[in-house]
């Protein structure tokens, strides 16, 4: 059996590749819509309140630490400080992030 485009294996591989690329494309297109307005565009770094549809676990905190300093969690939210504005889309990109908004002054006000 060969993995040529006309073979069954080839079509399955091509279908899987197309599905993967569509998923990655959707994540990239959806990310800006999760970012709330109100970030200071001229700021060198911003503080975020990232909301998830569930309480965050260690894995999620480690992902956010790639972009800034995790300073706390409450319910389904994570406070991330010192994030470059250019990284906002990267923070919002995972499918399990529902919203990214500016951290209220004084921390999480919920």
C-alpha positions in Angstrom: 0.0 0.0 0.0 1.3 3.4 -0.9 0.7 6.8 0.5 -0.2 8.4 -2.8 -2.9 11.1 -3.0 -5.2 8.6 -4.8 -4.8 5.8 -2.2 -7.0 5.5 0.8 -4.1 6.2 3.2 -3.2 9.2 1.2 -6.8 10.6 1.4 -6.9 10.0 5.1 -3.5 11.7 5.6 -4.6 14.6 3.4 -7.9 14.9 5.3 -6.1 14.9 8.6 -3.7 17.6 7.4 -6.6 19.7 6.1 -8.5 19.3 9.4 -5.4 20.3 11.4 -4.7 23.4 9.3 -8.4 24.4 9.5 -8.2 24.1 13.3 -5.1 26.1 13.6 -6.6 28.7 11.3 -9.7 29.0 13.4 -7.7 29.4 16.6 -5.8 32.3 14.9 -8.9 34.0 13.6 -10.8 33.6 16.9 -8.1 34.9 19.2 -8.5 38.7 18.5 -12.3 38.4 19.2 -11.5 37.1 22.8 -9.5 40.3 23.6 -11.5 43.0 25.3 -11.0 46.6 24.4 -9.3 48.9 26.9 -5.6 47.9 26.7 -3.1 50.8 26.6 -1.7 50.5 23.1 1.4 52.5 24.0 2.3 50.5 27.1 5.4 48.5 27.2 3.7 45.7 29.2 0.1 45.2 30.3 -1.6 43.2 33.1 -4.3 40.7 32.1 -7.3 38.9 33.5 -7.7 35.7 31.5 -11.0 33.9 31.9 -11.4 30.2 31.2 -14.6 28.1 31.1 -13.3 26.1 34.1 -11.0 26.5 37.1 -7.4 26.7 35.8 -5.0 23.9 36.6 -1.2 23.8 36.8 -0.9 23.2 33.0 -2.8 26.4 32.2 -0.7 28.5 34.6 2.5 27.2 33.0 1.2 28.1 29.6 0.5 31.7 30.8 3.9 32.0 32.5 5.5 31.8 29.0 4.0 35.3 28.4 4.2 37.0 31.8 4.0 36.5 35.6 1.0 34.7 37.0 0.1 36.5 40.1 -3.1 34.7 41.2 -6.2 32.8 40.3 -9.8 33.2 41.4 -12.7 31.0 40.2 -12.2 30.6 36.5 -9.8 33.6 36.1 -6.0 33.9 36.0 -4.1 37.2 36.6 -1.1 37.6 34.3 1.2 40.6 34.7 3.9 42.0 32.6 2.7 40.8 29.2 3.8 42.5 26.0 0.9 43.9 24.0 2.2 42.0 21.0 1.6 38.7 22.9 -2.1 39.3 23.5 -3.1 37.1 20.6 -0.8 34.3 21.7 -2.4 34.4 25.2 -6.0 34.4 23.7 -5.2 31.7 21.1 -5.8 28.5 23.1 -9.3 27.1 22.6 -9.8 27.0 26.4 -9.4 30.8 26.8 -12.8 32.5 26.6 -11.7 36.1 27.4 -8.7 38.3 27.9 -9.3 41.7 29.5 -7.2 44.4 31.3 -6.7 43.5 34.9 -8.6 45.9 37.1 -6.5 48.2 39.2 -5.8 46.6 42.5 -6.1 43.0 41.2 -9.0 40.8 40.6 -12.2 42.6 41.7 -14.6 39.6 41.5 
